[in-house]
Amino acid sequence: MKPILFSTDMVKALLDGRKTMTRRVIHPDISNWFDVCKVDGAIAWQEQETGDFFPPTCRARYQVGDILWVRETWQHSCRAPGVDICYRADGEAEICDAYYEDNHWCKWKPSIHMPREAARIFLRVTDVRVERIQQITYGDCCAEGVFNNEDLTNASYGREATEKFRKLWNSINAKRKGGIYAWDMNPWVWVCTFERCEKSEVTTSITRD
């Protein structure tokens, strides 16, 4: 199993069944390269200026068949007996930011610090491909979880979906590496499609392995 981080809003989208896809920047940056193709889960490309061809050297972190456990904002519970973990995506902010009995504040812990034992959402990767970020389709924008359930009922695909995803992308990536991963730079990305797994199914798989 491999960890994957999602923001609180995207965790809500996962829980609602609205998010079945994620895009992650390809490292190293290959914005100035062309003729990118996928070879056994890796990518190969040619240099623009020289035309030199390079063999596959950059492999997607997530491969088809991988089980991912979702890291999200969390904390040890301070509200009720028998509840070990609170998750910010559940809307517990008012309760779990309260003062606790043993004289310390209950604080949300960053998703990066979540141990696997605290995870509640598991995903199975069903497809991985390579594309430019601006190649995203209207349908894929929705699969990225940019609309809530009410919006999905009333939304017409088009500029609204693309604009929502553009803002989401830039909120995460626009300031990274001096801006080379911003939407307007149109970076290459891994596109990972996934489906939810039950925790019991994942546990059984680990036991068999």
MARKE-663946 format. One record per residue (C-alpha): residue number from 1; residue in three letters; x, y, z. Coordinates in pm, 1 decimal, m for minus. Layout:
BEGIN
+-----+-----+----------+----------+----------+
!   i !  aa !        x !        y !        z !
+-----+-----+----------+----------+----------+
! NUM ! Ala !        X !        Y !        Z !
...
+-----+-----+----------+----------+----------+
//
This chain:
BEGIN
+-----+-----+----------+----------+----------+
!   i !  aa !        x !        y !        z !
+-----+-----+----------+----------+----------+
!   1 ! Met !      0.0 !      0.0 !      0.0 !
!   2 ! Lys !    106.4 !    357.4 !    m62.9 !
!   3 ! Pro !     m3.4 !    683.7 !    102.6 !
!   4 ! Ile !   m167.0 !    968.0 !    m89.3 !
!   5 ! Leu !   m251.8 !   1314.9 !     46.7 !
!   6 ! Phe !   m578.8 !   1497.2 !    m15.3 !
!   7 ! Ser !   m710.4 !   1830.0 !    111.7 !
!   8 ! Thr !  m1018.2 !   1837.1 !    333.6 !
!   9 ! Asp !  m1242.3 !   1943.4 !     44.2 !
!  10 ! Met !  m1113.8 !   1658.3 !   m171.0 !
!  11 ! Val !  m1164.5 !   1409.7 !    112.9 !
!  12 ! Lys !  m1526.7 !   1522.9 !    128.1 !
!  13 ! Ala !  m1549.6 !   1461.5 !   m246.6 !
!  14 ! Leu !  m1406.8 !   1112.2 !   m198.7 !
!  15 ! Leu !  m1657.0 !   1035.5 !     76.0 !
!  16 ! Asp !  m1942.5 !   1161.7 !   m144.2 !
!  17 ! Gly !  m1826.4 !    946.4 !   m435.7 !
!  18 ! Arg !  m1766.8 !   1254.8 !   m650.6 !
!  19 ! Lys !  m1388.5 !   1218.1 !   m683.4 !
!  20 ! Thr !  m1255.3 !    923.4 !   m884.3 !
!  21 ! Met !   m947.3 !   1084.4 !  m1035.8 !
!  22 ! Thr !   m641.5 !   1286.8 !   m939.0 !
!  23 ! Arg !   m362.7 !   1463.2 !  m1129.2 !
!  24 ! Arg !     m7.4 !   1483.6 !   m998.5 !
!  25 ! Val !    284.0 !   1677.1 !  m1148.2 !
!  26 ! Ile !    546.0 !   1467.2 !  m1325.2 !
!  27 ! His !    894.0 !   1495.4 !  m1172.7 !
!  28 ! Pro !   1137.1 !   1597.2 !  m1301.8 !
!  29 ! Asp !    967.5 !   1884.7 !  m1479.7 !
!  30 ! Ile !    937.8 !   1815.3 !  m1852.4 !
!  31 ! Ser !    742.4 !   2124.2 !  m1958.5 !
!  32 ! Asn !   1000.2 !   2201.2 !  m2229.4 !
!  33 ! Trp !    999.0 !   1851.2 !  m2377.0 !
!  34 ! Phe !    771.3 !   1694.1 !  m2636.0 !
!  35 ! Asp !    664.1 !   1359.0 !  m2781.9 !
!  36 ! Val !    590.1 !   1221.0 !  m2437.4 !
!  37 ! Cys !    467.1 !    863.3 !  m2428.3 !
!  38 ! Lys !    402.1 !    597.6 !  m2166.5 !
!  39 ! Val !    616.5 !    283.9 !  m2169.7 !
!  40 ! Asp !    545.4 !     20.4 !  m1904.7 !
!  41 ! Gly !    428.6 !    283.4 !  m1658.7 !
!  42 ! Ala !    720.0 !    516.5 !  m1730.0 !
!  43 ! Ile !    756.0 !    806.2 !  m1973.7 !
!  44 ! Ala !    996.4 !    873.9 !  m2257.7 !
!  45 ! Trp !   1053.6 !   1199.1 !  m2444.6 !
!  46 ! Gln !   1262.0 !   1395.6 !  m2694.2 !
!  47 ! Glu !   1441.6 !   1722.1 !  m2634.6 !
!  48 ! Gln !   1296.8 !   2015.2 !  m2829.0 !
!  49 ! Glu !   1626.1 !   2174.5 !  m2932.5 !
!  50 ! Thr !   1836.2 !   1870.2 !  m3021.1 !
!  51 ! Gly !   1574.3 !   1606.8 !  m3094.0 !
!  52 ! Asp !   1769.5 !   1361.0 !  m2878.6 !
!  53 ! Phe !   1556.9 !   1072.4 !  m2755.6 !
!  54 ! Phe !   1577.3 !    965.9 !  m2393.9 !
!  55 ! Pro !   1468.5 !    625.6 !  m2260.3 !
!  56 ! Pro !   1202.4 !    595.9 !  m1988.5 !
!  57 ! Thr !   1341.5 !    740.2 !  m1667.0 !
!  58 ! Cys !   1039.5 !    878.6 !  m1486.5 !
!  59 ! Arg !    792.0 !    630.3 !  m1339.2 !
!  60 ! Ala !    455.3 !    711.5 !  m1190.5 !
!  61 ! Arg !    447.0 !    675.6 !   m814.1 !
!  62 ! Tyr !    108.7 !    505.9 !   m839.9 !
!  63 ! Gln !     60.4 !    203.7 !  m1066.5 !
!  64 ! Val !   m252.2 !     17.7 !  m1180.0 !
!  65 ! Gly !   m355.5 !   m223.6 !   m907.0 !
!  66 ! Asp !   m190.5 !    m27.5 !   m623.9 !
!  67 ! Ile !   m392.3 !     22.7 !   m306.1 !
!  68 ! Leu !   m365.1 !    378.2 !   m171.5 !
!  69 ! Trp !   m447.6 !    484.8 !    181.5 !
!  70 ! Val !   m564.5 !    844.3 !    211.0 !
!  71 ! Arg !   m389.7 !   1083.6 !    443.0 !
!  72 ! Glu !   m622.3 !   1357.4 !    564.7 !
!  73 ! Thr !   m634.3 !   1617.2 !    843.7 !
!  74 ! Trp !   m705.8 !   1432.2 !   1168.9 !
!  75 ! Gln !   m655.5 !   1418.5 !   1542.9 !
!  76 ! His !   m699.4 !   1186.8 !   1838.6 !
!  77 ! Ser !  m1054.3 !   1216.2 !   1962.7 !
!  78 ! Cys !  m1138.5 !   1435.5 !   2261.1 !
!  79 ! Arg !  m1514.8 !   1420.7 !   2236.6 !
!  80 ! Ala !  m1668.0 !   1083.3 !   2318.4 !
!  81 ! Pro !  m1572.2 !    746.6 !   2471.3 !
!  82 ! Gly !  m1501.2 !    483.1 !   2210.6 !
!  83 ! Val !  m1411.7 !    734.0 !   1937.2 !
!  84 ! Asp !  m1038.1 !    715.0 !   1872.7 !
!  85 ! Ile !   m994.0 !    944.8 !   1571.5 !
!  86 ! Cys !  m1165.8 !   1261.8 !   1448.2 !
!  87 ! Tyr !  m1145.4 !   1372.5 !   1084.1 !
!  88 ! Arg !  m1174.9 !   1734.5 !    980.8 !
!  89 ! Ala !  m1366.1 !   1641.5 !    666.4 !
!  90 ! Asp !  m1651.3 !   1525.7 !    891.7 !
!  91 ! Gly !  m1710.0 !   1884.6 !   1001.3 !
!  92 ! Glu !  m1597.7 !   1838.2 !   1360.8 !
!  93 ! Ala !  m1408.9 !   2166.5 !   1386.7 !
!  94 ! Glu !  m1620.3 !   2324.4 !   1662.6 !
!  95 ! Ile !  m1615.1 !   2012.4 !   1880.9 !
!  96 ! Cys !  m1258.6 !   1900.6 !   1829.6 !
!  97 ! Asp !  m1099.2 !   2241.2 !   1869.7 !
!  98 ! Ala !  m1243.2 !   2252.8 !   2221.4 !
!  99 ! Tyr !  m1041.4 !   2250.1 !   2542.2 !
! 100 ! Tyr !   m962.3 !   1900.4 !   2664.9 !
! 101 ! Glu !   m974.3 !   1770.0 !   3021.4 !
! 102 ! Asp !   m602.0 !   1708.2 !   3068.8 !
! 103 ! Asn !   m515.2 !   2073.8 !   3005.6 !
! 104 ! His !   m416.3 !   2074.7 !   2640.9 !
! 105 ! Trp !   m584.8 !   2191.0 !   2325.8 !
! 106 ! Cys !   m715.6 !   1940.9 !   2077.0 !
! 107 ! Lys !   m540.1 !   2041.7 !   1756.4 !
! 108 ! Trp !   m583.8 !   1916.8 !   1404.1 !
! 109 ! Lys !   m280.5 !   1726.8 !   1280.9 !
! 110 ! Pro !   m159.8 !   1780.9 !    921.0 !
! 111 ! Ser !   m242.3 !   1502.1 !    680.3 !
! 112 ! Ile !    127.9 !   1435.2 !    621.6 !
! 113 ! His !    150.7 !   1318.0 !    984.2 !
! 114 ! Met !   m134.5 !   1065.1 !    963.3 !
! 115 ! Pro !    m21.0 !    706.0 !   1030.6 !
! 116 ! Arg !   m167.9 !    427.5 !    819.5 !
! 117 ! Glu !   m347.8 !    289.8 !   1124.2 !
! 118 ! Ala !   m564.1 !    603.2 !   1134.4 !
! 119 ! Ala !   m665.7 !    586.9 !    767.0 !
! 120 ! Arg !  m1030.2 !    521.0 !    682.6 !
! 121 ! Ile !  m1031.8 !    570.1 !    303.4 !
! 122 ! Phe !   m865.4 !    324.6 !     67.4 !
! 123 ! Leu !   m842.5 !    349.2 !   m311.5 !
! 124 ! Arg !   m748.6 !    102.2 !   m583.3 !
! 125 ! Val !   m573.3 !    251.6 !   m890.0 !
! 126 ! Thr !   m749.6 !    143.8 !  m1210.3 !
! 127 ! Asp !   m566.9 !    352.6 !  m1472.3 !
! 128 ! Val !   m261.1 !    576.7 !  m1510.9 !
! 129 ! Arg !   m186.8 !    794.9 !  m1812.6 !
! 130 ! Val !     17.3 !   1101.5 !  m1911.8 !
! 131 ! Glu !   m115.6 !   1432.8 !  m2043.2 !
! 132 ! Arg !    m80.8 !   1809.3 !  m2018.8 !
! 133 ! Ile !   m286.9 !   1965.3 !  m1741.6 !
! 134 ! Gln !   m487.0 !   2176.5 !  m1990.3 !
! 135 ! Gln !   m592.9 !   1863.2 !  m2178.6 !
! 136 ! Ile !   m839.7 !   1781.7 !  m1903.6 !
! 137 ! Thr !  m1195.0 !   1728.6 !  m2030.0 !
! 138 ! Tyr !  m1512.8 !   1869.0 !  m1879.0 !
! 139 ! Gly !  m1609.6 !   1524.2 !  m1755.8 !
! 140 ! Asp !  m1269.2 !   1474.0 !  m1595.9 !
! 141 ! Cys !  m1302.9 !   1808.2 !  m1417.0 !
! 142 ! Cys !  m1612.8 !   1668.3 !  m1248.3 !
! 143 ! Ala !  m1433.2 !   1338.6 !  m1175.2 !
! 144 ! Glu !  m1171.8 !   1550.0 !   m994.8 !
! 145 ! Gly !  m1444.1 !   1646.3 !   m745.9 !
! 146 ! Val !  m1478.1 !   2017.0 !   m823.9 !
! 147 ! Phe !  m1859.3 !   2013.5 !   m800.2 !
! 148 ! Asn !  m2061.5 !   1918.9 !   m493.6 !
! 149 ! Asn !  m2360.4 !   1688.6 !   m533.4 !
! 150 ! Glu !  m2607.0 !   1974.9 !   m573.3 !
! 151 ! Asp !  m2389.0 !   2142.5 !   m835.6 !
! 152 ! Leu !  m2357.0 !   1815.8 !  m1028.1 !
! 153 ! Thr !  m2734.2 !   1797.4 !  m1059.6 !
! 154 ! Asn !  m2760.0 !   2145.2 !  m1208.9 !
! 155 ! Ala !  m2421.7 !   2199.0 !  m1375.1 !
! 156 ! Ser !  m2370.7 !   2216.3 !  m1747.6 !
! 157 ! Tyr !  m2025.0 !   2099.3 !  m1848.8 !
! 158 ! Gly !  m1808.0 !   2367.5 !  m2001.3 !
! 159 ! Arg !  m1617.2 !   2669.0 !  m1885.3 !
! 160 ! Glu !  m1761.4 !   2645.1 !  m1535.0 !
! 161 ! Ala !  m1610.2 !   2299.4 !  m1478.1 !
! 162 ! Thr !  m1274.8 !   2394.2 !  m1628.9 !
! 163 ! Glu !  m1256.4 !   2719.5 !  m1433.1 !
! 164 ! Lys !  m1331.0 !   2544.2 !  m1105.8 !
! 165 ! Phe !  m1058.1 !   2290.8 !  m1170.7 !
! 166 ! Arg !   m810.7 !   2559.7 !  m1282.6 !
! 167 ! Lys !   m862.3 !   2743.4 !   m952.8 !
! 168 ! Leu !   m824.9 !   2419.2 !   m757.7 !
! 169 ! Trp !   m505.1 !   2330.3 !   m942.0 !
! 170 ! Asn !   m348.7 !   2672.9 !   m892.2 !
! 171 ! Ser !   m441.5 !   2680.6 !   m523.2 !
! 172 ! Ile !   m217.7 !   2374.8 !   m478.9 !
! 173 ! Asn !     51.2 !   2413.6 !   m744.3 !
! 174 ! Ala !     81.0 !   2773.1 !   m868.7 !
! 175 ! Lys !    350.7 !   2873.1 !   m618.1 !
! 176 ! Arg !    554.6 !   2553.2 !   m629.8 !
! 177 ! Lys !    902.5 !   2560.3 !   m783.8 !
! 178 ! Gly !    875.0 !   2926.2 !   m876.2 !
! 179 ! Gly !    546.4 !   2880.0 !  m1059.3 !
! 180 ! Ile !    651.7 !   2620.7 !  m1319.4 !
! 181 ! Tyr !    356.6 !   2396.9 !  m1225.6 !
! 182 ! Ala !     88.7 !   2666.2 !  m1259.4 !
! 183 ! Trp !   m205.3 !   2608.6 !  m1493.7 !
! 184 ! Asp !    m80.2 !   2863.5 !  m1746.6 !
! 185 ! Met !    252.3 !   2676.6 !  m1773.6 !
! 186 ! Asn !     57.3 !   2366.5 !  m1882.2 !
! 187 ! Pro !    284.5 !   2110.3 !  m1711.7 !
! 188 ! Trp !    280.8 !   1736.8 !  m1783.6 !
! 189 ! Val !     92.2 !   1534.9 !  m1522.8 !
! 190 ! Trp !     15.4 !   1179.1 !  m1423.2 !
! 191 ! Val !   m359.7 !   1115.1 !  m1440.2 !
! 192 ! Cys !   m462.2 !    846.4 !  m1189.7 !
! 193 ! Thr !   m810.5 !    696.5 !  m1187.4 !
! 194 ! Phe !   m923.1 !    495.9 !   m885.8 !
! 195 ! Glu !  m1212.6 !    326.3 !   m708.0 !
! 196 ! Arg !  m1295.4 !    296.0 !   m339.3 !
! 197 ! Cys !  m1198.7 !    m16.8 !   m143.9 !
! 198 ! Glu !  m1342.2 !   m138.2 !    183.3 !
! 199 ! Lys !  m1099.8 !   m143.2 !    474.9 !
! 200 ! Ser !  m1186.1 !   m505.2 !    545.1 !
! 201 ! Glu !  m1091.8 !   m594.7 !    187.2 !
! 202 ! Val !   m757.5 !   m420.6 !    221.4 !
! 203 ! Thr !   m687.4 !   m586.5 !    557.4 !
! 204 ! Thr !   m762.5 !   m929.2 !    412.1 !
! 205 ! Ser !   m527.4 !   m862.5 !    121.2 !
! 206 ! Ile !   m243.6 !   m761.8 !    353.7 !
! 207 ! Thr !   m296.4 !  m1071.8 !    566.8 !
! 208 ! Arg !   m275.9 !  m1297.3 !    261.0 !
! 209 ! Asp !     42.0 !  m1129.8 !    140.6 !
+-----+-----+----------+----------+----------+
//
